[in-house]
Amino acid sequence: MTMYRKFAAVGLSAALFSGCAGHQTISSNDLNGIKKVYLITDSAQVKLDYQGPSVSWGMVIGGAIGGLIASQDTVKETDAIGAFLEQENIQLVAHVRAKLIEDLQDGTTRLQLVDNYEDSDARLFLDVVTVTFHTSNPLTTSVEPLIVVEGSLVPNGGRAIWEGENKTTLYSIDTDKGRSLPEWFVEPDVARKALLQTADIAVEGLMADYASALGN
């Protein structure tokens, strides 16, 4: 599933890309006896990735990111992303969990979300949240944030009957108006809003796939 539409985020005009790994339908046999689901996010991994040009930090940021980057330090981009998330206290798993609960409680999925594992028939896992800054344009130093969320539905005592993935980015690369990784971090409020808005839409996409797999 792939869709494109216009989306305004943190004051910038952006083209939204959202996609899932492939539609999956859960059979009625697999769903037999499953009415209540318990959400588990405690074991979710946060992965960091960078798919852009090598960064020369220089004096752009100095030591602003968690004390990690000195003016002439050579730093892995993924280390800088992690330090930024820590410095700005961006708790992506907690944020994604809150959005998952919001979407699961809106009444559009056929399985009821319960507060206790003992009351459930299956577990819905948040497996991975990946934060990537990437570019598909080799002619620019600009990168865009991309969030990937992965989840799975596992009947109690059984194996996974659904595995879903959604990846979302809000920004199209623009050689004139884009931002390099250091430039994103120079404006932490902008980067925070971009990451959290992207995560919200990635969750919405994952939950749409989940609902469709359930036959909603």
Secondary structure, 3 states (H helix, E strand, C coil): CEEEEEEEECCEEEEEEEEECCCCCCCHHHHCCCCEEEEECCCCEEEEEEECCCCCCHHHHCCCCCCCCCCCCCCCHHHHHHHHHHHCCCCHHHHHHHHHHHHHCCCCCCCEEECCHHHCCEEEEEEEEEEEEECCCCCCCCCEEEEEEEEEEEECCCCCCEEEEEEEECCCCCCCCCCCHHHHHHCHHHHHHHHHHHHHHHHHHHHHHHHHHHCC
